[in-house]
Amino acid sequence: MLEFDGQVVIVTGAGSEKGIGRVIARTFAKQGAQVVIADLRGQEETAKLIESEGGKAFPIELNVTDKASVDHMVKTLMDKFGRIDVLVNNAGISQKVTVADMTLEDMQKIFAVNMFGLFLVTQACMKPMIEAGYGRIVNLSSVSAKRGGGIFGGAHYSAAKAGVMAFSKNLSREISDKGVTINCVCPGLINTEIWKSLPEDLVKKVIDDIPMKRPGETQEVANTIVFLASKEASYITGEEIDINGGSHMD
Ligand SMILES: NC(=O)c1ccc[n+]([C@@H]2O[C@H](COP(=O)([O-])OP(=O)(O)OC[C@H]3O[C@@H](n4cnc5c(N)ncnc54)[C@H](O)[C@@H]3O)[C@@H](O)[C@H]2O)c1
């Protein structure tokens, strides 16, 4: 059992009913954290669910692409709790499109959320962490950043998620000596709604390529993130952890 009692943990994109973020938030709450559910939508529902399970949740509307919205969240949290211990940059969007058909607007939308939004939230949250001399930042990258695409995302998604990894490594050199670690996880195919909507022949093909012969579970992603965000992961920074059943190894 990892200990998060008294810690304030932000999970962006935690409103999605069947998404990874809600499971991440519930897992932190079960470890005693005060979890901030920050999303464009669904944040109230996730917070109610966590409270019904005996956890502590604080819902807040957040658009990661809007600096004013990000600054408002950080100010609200500092006024209310006086600290931010953990940030999980989970909010993300994807789009299945070939480069031949991709517009500049498609590219900009994907980067706006997955990369620029992550930058805005990270920059705003790391300030109080540095002042406190303690913080944990965990970013959601993807196997598609490493192997150049999966099943759903286009080249813009792979590029943005690769950007997340490079950004995180660079930032870890800047701030790790101030008590703040920053790491990435790279999930492979995870058992979310998109997976369930795939045609049977594609499911078979994908499963055949995974050494563990199954998709990952959202809980398995959450477990890894909670570890990286714990005090126990004190000497890990600038790292990327694959959660992909062996579908990509490096
Ligand atoms: N599902 C997978 O198989 C998989 C694999 C690898 C990586 N990932 C990454 O994991 C993360 C979660 O994926 P998911 O499948 O749970 O997605 P999801 O679509 O279920 O959830 C994403 C959440 O992000 C929120 N969001 C989108 N734009 C936002 C914005 N501008 N501001 C604030 N919130 C915003 C959405 O409202 C949603 O609640 C993403 O970063 C995704 O790229 C997912």
The ligand as an SDF file (V2000), in Angstrom:
LIG
                    3D

 44 48  0  0  0  0  0  0  0  0999 V2000
   -6.8630    4.0920  -24.4260 N   0  0  0  0  0  0  0  0  0  0  0  0
   -5.6740    3.6570  -24.8490 C   0  0  0  0  0  0  0  0  0  0  0  0
   -5.5470    2.5290  -25.3590 O   0  0  0  0  0  0  0  0  0  0  0  0
   -4.4540    4.5610  -24.6950 C   0  0  0  0  0  0  0  0  0  0  0  0
   -3.2050    4.0590  -25.0830 C   0  0  0  0  0  0  0  0  0  0  0  0
   -2.0760    4.8720  -24.9340 C   0  0  0  0  0  0  0  0  0  0  0  0
   -2.1950    6.1450  -24.3910 C   0  0  0  0  0  0  0  0  0  0  0  0
   -3.4260    6.6010  -24.0310 N   0  0  0  0  0  0  0  0  0  0  0  0
   -3.4980    7.9640  -23.4580 C   0  0  0  0  0  0  0  0  0  0  0  0
   -4.1260    7.8770  -22.1840 O   0  0  0  0  0  0  0  0  0  0  0  0
   -4.8780    9.0710  -21.9150 C   0  0  0  0  0  0  0  0  0  0  0  0
   -6.3140    8.7150  -21.5900 C   0  0  0  0  0  0  0  0  0  0  0  0
   -6.8630    8.0180  -22.6870 O   0  0  0  0  0  0  0  0  0  0  0  0
   -8.3570    7.4320  -22.6640 P   0  0  0  0  0  0  0  0  0  0  0  0
   -8.3910    6.3090  -23.6310 O   0  0  0  0  0  0  0  0  0  0  0  0
   -8.8040    7.2010  -21.2630 O   0  0  0  0  0  0  0  0  0  0  0  0
   -9.1460    8.6660  -23.3130 O   0  0  0  0  0  0  0  0  0  0  0  0
  -10.6060    9.2460  -23.0550 P   0  0  0  0  0  0  0  0  0  0  0  0
  -11.0170    9.8920  -24.3330 O   0  0  0  0  0  0  0  0  0  0  0  0
  -11.5090    8.2070  -22.4560 O   0  0  0  0  0  0  0  0  0  0  0  0
  -10.3580   10.3690  -21.9560 O   0  0  0  0  0  0  0  0  0  0  0  0
   -9.6520   11.5450  -22.2570 C   0  0  0  0  0  0  0  0  0  0  0  0
  -10.1880   12.6550  -21.3730 C   0  0  0  0  0  0  0  0  0  0  0  0
   -9.4770   13.8490  -21.7000 O   0  0  0  0  0  0  0  0  0  0  0  0
  -10.4060   14.9190  -21.6270 C   0  0  0  0  0  0  0  0  0  0  0  0
   -9.9610   16.0620  -22.4260 N   0  0  0  0  0  0  0  0  0  0  0  0
   -9.8570   16.1560  -23.7800 C   0  0  0  0  0  0  0  0  0  0  0  0
   -9.5060   17.4000  -24.1400 N   0  0  0  0  0  0  0  0  0  0  0  0
   -9.3650   18.1170  -22.9820 C   0  0  0  0  0  0  0  0  0  0  0  0
   -9.0390   19.4610  -22.7030 C   0  0  0  0  0  0  0  0  0  0  0  0
   -8.7970   20.3550  -23.6770 N   0  0  0  0  0  0  0  0  0  0  0  0
   -8.9890   19.8560  -21.4160 N   0  0  0  0  0  0  0  0  0  0  0  0
   -9.2600   18.9740  -20.4090 C   0  0  0  0  0  0  0  0  0  0  0  0
   -9.5950   17.6850  -20.6190 N   0  0  0  0  0  0  0  0  0  0  0  0
   -9.6510   17.2680  -21.8940 C   0  0  0  0  0  0  0  0  0  0  0  0
  -11.7060   14.3440  -22.1750 C   0  0  0  0  0  0  0  0  0  0  0  0
  -12.8210   15.1380  -21.7850 O   0  0  0  0  0  0  0  0  0  0  0  0
  -11.6840   12.9460  -21.5770 C   0  0  0  0  0  0  0  0  0  0  0  0
  -12.3540   12.8980  -20.3310 O   0  0  0  0  0  0  0  0  0  0  0  0
   -4.7170    9.9450  -23.1690 C   0  0  0  0  0  0  0  0  0  0  0  0
   -3.6710   10.8540  -22.9810 O   0  0  0  0  0  0  0  0  0  0  0  0
   -4.3630    8.9260  -24.2550 C   0  0  0  0  0  0  0  0  0  0  0  0
   -3.6690    9.5160  -25.3140 O   0  0  0  0  0  0  0  0  0  0  0  0
   -4.5550    5.8420  -24.1690 C   0  0  0  0  0  0  0  0  0  0  0  0
  1  2  1  0
  2  3  2  0
  2  4  1  0
  4  5  1  0
  4 44  2  0
  5  6  2  0
  6  7  1  0
  7  8  2  0
  8  9  1  0
  8 44  1  0
  9 10  1  0
  9 42  1  0
 10 11  1  0
 11 12  1  0
 11 40  1  0
 12 13  1  0
 13 14  1  0
 14 15  2  0
 14 16  1  0
 14 17  1  0
 17 18  1  0
 18 19  2  0
 18 20  1  0
 18 21  1  0
 21 22  1  0
 22 23  1  0
 23 24  1  0
 23 38  1  0
 24 25  1  0
 25 26  1  0
 25 36  1  0
 26 27  1  0
 26 35  1  0
 27 28  2  0
 28 29  1  0
 29 30  1  0
 29 35  2  0
 30 31  1  0
 30 32  2  0
 32 33  1  0
 33 34  2  0
 34 35  1  0
 36 37  1  0
 36 38  1  0
 38 39  1  0
 40 41  1  0
 40 42  1  0
 42 43  1  0
M  CHG  2   8   1  16  -1
M  END
$$$$
